[in-house]
Structures are given as C-alpha cells and as structure tokens.
Amino acid sequence: MHLTHIKYKPTKKYEKKIDIQEVSKDIESPTGSKEIQKQYSKTDKLSDELGFDMFLEFDNSVVFGFDFLHKGKKLIQLELNPTSIFYSNAVMFHRNLIFKRENLFKKSPTFRNLRKEIDEKDFAFFFQFAANCIINLQSAIESFANRQIPEDHPFLDKNGDKFEPSVFHKIDKALPEIKGKKFKSKFKRDNLIIRLLIELRNEIIHLKPIEENTNTQYKSTYRKLIKFDYTRAILAVKKMINFYEPELIEECPCGKEYFYDLEIRDKE
C-alpha cells in the first residue's frame, strides 16, 4: 500500500497579514532592540536563558524556533511538533515492514518441509521495522495527548487523590473531557486497533520471558507482531489525532512516499 509522506508541522505558526519587513523598512530599530542583539551575539547563553523566544519570519508566516550551540556557534532551527515527526517516522517504516513480513512468510519452513534453510536475519529485520513502527505510532499518540492536556488538568481517583495517568486514561477520559467529544464512541473499530497498538508497544518496551515451562519464551509477543495489522493502525492513529486537531496529520500534495530502506555495505 502506498502511503504518501506527511507534512511536518511547527509547534506554533502564525499566518502574516502584512509584510513586516516592508512595513518596518524605514523605521529605525529601537536602541533597546539593538542592545539585545548585541548582548545575544556576544554571549554563549541561548535565547530562553536571556528571557526571549526565538521565531523565524517567512514570506507568509512567522514560526517559532529554537537556538542551540555547536562548536561555539549558535544555530537556529524550527521547533517542529513531535507528533508529526513520530507519525511520519512510523509511516516511513511501513513499506519495508510489510515487505519483510511477506519475505518471512515465503522463507519460513513448513512442518512438512523442516529441511528448508532458515536465515535468522529474516525475522530480525522484520522485528526491527515492526518495533520501530509501533513505538513511533504510540509516541505520536502520547505526545499529542500531552500537548492537548493542560498542565494543571486534575487527575484524581474516586477518593480525590492524585494519580499518574496512563496513556489510555489520557485518550479515553482526559481528551474527551477537554475537547467535548469522544473518538472512542464514534470510531469503535479504530479505537480498538489503537488499544491493541499501545498494549503491543508496552509488551515490546517491557519485553520479558513468559513464566510457563517452555524453551521459547518470547513466542507470544512475536506471534502478535507477525499478526498485527500495521496499515490499519497507521490510518487509525491519523484519524484519532485529526479528530481532535483537524489536519495536524496532513499528506503532502506531492503524493510521494518516503520510506526507510536497509542498505548493506562491505567493510571498507
């Protein structure tokens, strides 16, 4: 399945109604502004350490950014919304994840043909692509929820005591309370695949051998990874995020697919 790459979105972007440079070209910079620029250029302190926010001006917009030090120089970058990065990362693992799984099906021996040679890389490569896709999808969900939920939002149990919310509590309880609508009620099948996704991510992150008397101690999680519907999960996560913040996950109009590939090189 072709999955068009998505646009990376900044954390804060304001559309311009006027050309700031054109309007201010004949206006002399205030003395205070010049002093700030001078102070900033002569110190290793970053903008927030001096009490300022960093933003970049483009033709039609103003976008917030951040500065950082590298080899004694101050460099500037856009501050991108991590949800768009995590989601894009998951999508970029999709093509070869599906290919590696199909390859696994073709190369795995059957019970009647156990002499067929097994290459350990076949499952290892599939696992690597699958785990990266799942972890990034869950990270997209949680980073989105954390951004939507105010820092002072109360998480209280039935006794009125504070508790640390799980990602399930954030998306099933907190987000609907804040947004006034519930994804879980309107899209039950998509919500179910998201729940399975988060549970599988937790299994991967906290992977431990099963306790029953067996020599194959990770087979349960490995079977789930092989069976999981990655395409549905990717589309469901996009639907949930855009349900609460329309067009945050937006395909690029170019229609091109970006994907990670595995390149093998000989030692130089």
C-alpha positions as CSV (number, residue, x, y, z in Angstrom):
1,M,0.0,0.0,0.0
2,H,1.3,3.4,-1.0
3,L,1.4,5.9,2.0
4,T,2.1,9.4,1.0
5,H,4.6,11.2,3.3
6,I,3.1,13.8,5.6
7,K,3.9,17.4,6.2
8,Y,6.0,18.3,9.3
9,K,4.2,20.9,11.3
10,P,5.7,23.5,13.6
11,T,4.6,23.8,17.2
12,K,3.5,27.4,16.7
13,K,2.8,29.1,13.4
14,Y,1.1,32.4,12.7
15,E,0.0,33.5,9.2
16,K,1.1,37.1,8.3
17,K,-1.5,39.6,7.1
18,I,1.2,42.2,6.4
19,D,4.8,42.2,5.3
20,I,6.7,43.1,8.5
21,Q,9.9,43.9,6.7
22,E,8.2,46.1,4.1
23,V,6.3,48.0,6.8
24,S,9.3,48.5,9.0
25,K,12.0,49.1,6.4
26,D,12.0,52.9,7.0
27,I,11.7,52.6,10.8
28,E,14.9,52.7,12.8
29,S,15.4,49.8,15.2
30,P,14.9,50.9,18.8
31,T,18.1,51.3,20.9
32,G,16.8,48.6,23.3
33,S,16.5,46.2,20.4
34,K,20.0,46.8,19.2
35,E,21.3,46.3,22.7
36,I,19.5,42.9,22.9
37,Q,21.0,41.9,19.6
38,K,24.5,42.9,20.7
39,Q,24.1,41.1,24.1
40,Y,22.9,37.9,22.3
41,S,25.7,37.9,19.8
42,K,28.4,38.2,22.5
43,T,27.3,35.5,24.9
44,D,27.0,31.7,24.8
45,K,23.7,32.0,26.5
46,L,20.7,30.8,24.5
47,S,17.6,32.9,23.8
48,D,15.5,31.5,26.6
49,E,18.3,31.9,29.1
50,L,18.2,35.6,28.2
51,G,14.4,35.7,28.6
52,F,13.4,35.7,24.9
53,D,11.6,33.4,22.5
54,M,13.1,32.7,19.1
55,F,11.0,32.9,15.9
56,L,11.7,32.9,12.2
57,E,9.9,35.0,9.6
58,F,8.9,33.6,6.2
59,D,7.0,35.2,3.3
60,N,3.6,34.3,4.6
61,S,4.1,33.3,8.2
62,V,6.0,33.6,11.5
63,V,7.2,30.3,13.0
64,F,8.6,29.7,16.5
65,G,12.0,28.1,16.6
66,F,14.9,27.4,19.0
67,D,18.7,28.0,19.1
68,F,21.4,25.7,20.1
69,L,25.2,25.6,20.4
70,H,27.5,23.6,18.1
71,K,31.3,24.1,18.2
72,G,30.9,27.6,19.7
73,K,28.3,28.7,17.1
74,K,24.7,29.5,17.7
75,L,22.5,27.7,15.2
76,I,18.7,28.1,14.7
77,Q,16.1,25.5,13.8
78,L,12.3,25.4,13.6
79,E,10.6,23.8,16.6
80,L,8.5,21.0,15.0
81,N,5.5,19.4,16.5
82,P,6.9,16.0,17.7
83,T,3.6,14.3,16.9
84,S,4.1,14.9,13.2
85,I,7.7,13.6,13.4
86,F,6.7,10.4,15.3
87,Y,3.8,9.7,13.0
88,S,6.0,10.3,9.9
89,N,8.6,8.0,11.3
90,A,6.1,5.2,11.7
91,V,4.8,5.7,8.1
92,M,8.3,5.6,6.7
93,F,8.9,2.2,8.3
94,H,5.6,0.8,6.8
95,R,6.7,-0.2,3.2
96,N,9.7,-2.3,4.2
97,L,7.9,-3.7,7.3
98,I,5.2,-5.2,5.1
99,F,7.9,-6.4,2.6
100,K,9.9,-8.0,5.4
101,R,6.8,-9.8,6.7
102,E,5.9,-11.1,3.3
103,N,9.5,-12.3,3.0
104,L,9.2,-14.0,6.3
105,F,6.1,-15.9,5.1
106,K,7.9,-17.0,2.0
107,K,11.1,-18.2,3.6
108,S,9.8,-19.8,6.8
109,P,9.7,-23.6,6.6
110,T,6.5,-25.5,7.0
111,F,6.1,-28.5,9.3
112,R,6.3,-30.8,6.2
113,N,9.5,-29.1,5.0
114,L,11.6,-28.6,8.0
115,R,14.8,-29.0,6.0
116,K,14.3,-25.6,4.4
117,E,17.1,-23.3,5.5
118,I,16.3,-20.5,8.0
119,D,18.2,-17.2,7.9
120,E,18.0,-15.5,11.3
121,K,18.1,-12.1,9.6
122,D,14.6,-12.7,8.1
123,F,12.8,-12.4,11.5
124,A,15.3,-9.9,13.0
125,F,14.8,-7.4,10.1
126,F,11.0,-7.8,10.3
127,F,11.1,-7.3,14.1
128,Q,13.2,-4.1,13.8
129,F,10.9,-2.5,11.3
130,A,7.8,-3.6,13.2
131,A,9.0,-2.4,16.6
132,N,10.0,1.0,15.2
133,C,6.7,1.5,13.6
134,I,4.7,0.5,16.7
135,I,6.8,2.6,19.1
136,N,6.6,5.7,16.9
137,L,2.9,5.4,16.5
138,Q,2.4,5.1,20.3
139,S,4.8,8.1,20.7
140,A,2.7,10.1,18.3
141,I,-0.4,9.4,20.3
142,E,1.1,10.2,23.7
143,S,2.9,13.3,22.6
144,F,-0.3,14.6,21.0
145,A,-2.3,13.9,24.2
146,N,0.3,15.5,26.4
147,R,0.2,18.6,24.2
148,Q,-3.6,18.9,24.4
149,I,-4.0,18.3,28.1
150,P,-3.2,21.4,30.2
151,E,-0.5,21.0,32.8
152,D,-3.0,21.8,35.6
153,H,-5.6,19.3,34.4
154,P,-6.7,17.3,37.5
155,F,-6.1,13.6,37.5
156,L,-8.0,12.4,40.6
157,D,-9.3,9.0,41.6
158,K,-12.7,8.4,43.2
159,N,-11.2,9.3,46.6
160,G,-9.9,12.6,45.3
161,D,-6.3,11.6,45.4
162,K,-3.9,12.5,42.5
163,F,-2.6,9.7,40.3
164,E,-0.3,9.3,37.3
165,P,-2.5,8.8,34.3
166,S,-1.8,6.0,31.7
167,V,-1.9,6.8,28.0
168,F,-5.3,5.0,28.0
169,H,-6.7,7.4,30.6
170,K,-5.4,10.4,28.7
171,I,-7.0,9.4,25.4
172,D,-10.2,7.8,26.8
173,K,-11.0,10.2,29.6
174,A,-9.0,13.4,29.6
175,L,-9.0,14.3,25.9
176,P,-12.8,13.8,25.6
177,E,-13.4,16.0,28.7
178,I,-11.2,18.7,27.2
179,K,-12.4,18.6,23.6
180,G,-16.1,17.8,24.4
181,K,-16.2,14.8,22.0
182,K,-15.2,11.2,22.2
183,F,-13.3,9.4,19.5
184,K,-13.9,6.0,21.3
185,S,-17.7,6.3,20.8
186,K,-17.7,7.4,17.2
187,F,-14.9,5.1,15.9
188,K,-15.0,1.9,17.9
189,R,-13.0,-0.3,15.5
190,D,-10.3,2.3,15.1
191,N,-10.2,2.8,18.9
192,L,-9.8,-1.0,19.3
193,I,-6.8,-1.2,17.0
194,I,-5.2,1.8,18.8
195,R,-5.7,0.0,22.1
196,L,-4.0,-3.2,20.7
197,L,-1.2,-1.0,19.4
198,I,-0.5,0.5,22.8
199,E,-0.7,-2.8,24.5
200,L,1.8,-4.3,22.0
201,R,4.1,-1.4,22.4
202,N,4.1,-1.9,26.1
203,E,4.9,-5.6,25.6
204,I,7.9,-4.7,23.4
205,I,9.3,-2.0,25.7
206,H,8.9,-4.2,28.8
207,L,9.7,-7.5,27.0
208,K,10.3,-10.3,29.4
209,P,10.3,-14.1,29.0
210,I,7.0,-15.8,29.7
211,E,6.9,-17.7,33.0
212,E,5.4,-21.0,31.8
213,N,7.6,-24.0,31.4
214,T,8.8,-23.6,27.8
215,N,12.1,-23.0,26.0
216,T,10.5,-20.5,23.6
217,Q,9.9,-17.6,25.9
218,Y,9.0,-14.7,23.6
219,K,6.7,-16.6,21.1
220,S,3.5,-14.9,22.3
221,T,4.8,-11.3,21.6
222,Y,6.5,-12.5,18.3
223,R,3.2,-14.0,17.1
224,K,1.3,-10.8,17.9
225,L,3.9,-8.8,15.9
226,I,3.5,-11.1,12.9
227,K,-0.3,-10.9,13.0
228,F,-0.7,-7.2,13.8
229,D,-2.5,-5.0,11.2
230,Y,0.1,-2.2,10.8
231,T,-1.7,-0.4,7.9
232,R,-5.0,-0.2,9.9
233,A,-3.1,1.1,12.9
234,I,-1.4,3.8,11.0
235,L,-4.7,5.0,9.5
236,A,-6.5,4.8,12.8
237,V,-3.9,6.9,14.6
238,K,-4.1,9.5,11.9
239,K,-7.9,9.5,12.2
240,M,-7.8,9.9,16.0
241,I,-5.3,12.8,16.0
242,N,-7.2,14.7,13.3
243,F,-10.5,14.0,15.1
244,Y,-9.2,16.2,18.0
245,E,-7.0,18.6,15.9
246,P,-8.1,18.7,12.3
247,E,-5.3,18.4,9.6
248,L,-2.5,18.1,12.1
249,I,-1.6,14.9,10.2
250,E,-1.7,16.0,6.6
251,E,-0.4,14.3,3.5
252,C,1.9,16.2,1.2
253,P,0.2,17.2,-2.1
254,C,3.3,15.9,-4.0
255,G,1.9,12.4,-3.5
256,K,5.4,10.8,-3.0
257,E,6.1,8.1,-0.5
258,Y,9.2,8.3,1.8
259,F,10.4,5.1,3.3
260,Y,13.4,3.7,5.2
261,D,15.4,1.1,3.4
262,L,18.0,-1.4,4.5
263,E,21.4,-0.9,2.9
264,I,24.1,-3.5,3.3
265,R,27.7,-2.5,2.6
266,D,31.0,-4.3,2.7
267,K,33.5,-3.2,5.2
268,E,35.9,-0.6,3.7
